[in-house]
Amino acid sequence: DWWWGRNEDKEAWFPASFVRLRVNQEELSENSSSTQGEEHEEDAGKNHHKHSESKHQMRTNVIQEIMNTERVYIKHLKDICEGYIRQCRKHTGMFTVAQLATIFGNIEDIYKFQRKFLKDLEKQYNKEEPHLSEIGSCFLQHQEGFAIYSEYCNNHPGACAELSNLMKQGRYRHFFEACRLLQQMIDIAIDGFLLTPVQKICKYPLQLAELLKY
């Protein structure tokens, strides 16, 4: 078979086997660009999905940390009130009312407040999808209640001084250790337990700042 065609400036008959289909380079380029654009959009979609999943996971981590630390904190407060204060009040020969007020301050009020606060947190906590938990509203709802920590923190240096004086006597050291063992509390001295409310109120702003990021 012969085809009529042009090669540069000459026209002539060519064997069909010599003829090759000419590809439109512009069309090919456009098709290639279109394909690349679609791939880019697909990759962008995947990256956005991964980013959303990552933010959800980070928010979940922050919320779960808040919930877990709150539950542990309540346990510490319960141990202080039931393990130490209750036993101290039974031993009127060892402690005066004034001494107990100095050592423990208003920690029983804090315990009562925190139980209500945790109860409301649990209501807002979404177990199936933790990142959807709206626990920030609980902090706003109870913001005035946190003011009770001011009294406790102001009293804390005096509590440490009073406790330090008592601990110079062996019977007080043995008494407080017996209280800890009876309540099956973790191996922390009483002054360590009494420091937890001070640490807790300082930690809340850090936890909320992390929560606001996600």
DAKA-V118740 format. One record per run of one state. SS is the DSSP state (~ for helix, > for strand, _ for the rest). FROM is the first residue (numbers start at 1). LEN is the number of residues. Records with the same first field share a line. If there is no record, write none. Layout:
SS = FROM-LEN ; FROM-LEN
This chain:
_ = 1-1 ; 8-2 ; 19-6 ; 91-6 ; 105-2 ; 125-5 ; 133-3 ; 142-3 ; 167-3 ; 183-7 ; 214-1
> = 2-6 ; 10-6
~ = 16-3 ; 25-66 ; 97-8 ; 107-18 ; 130-3 ; 136-6 ; 145-22 ; 170-13 ; 190-24
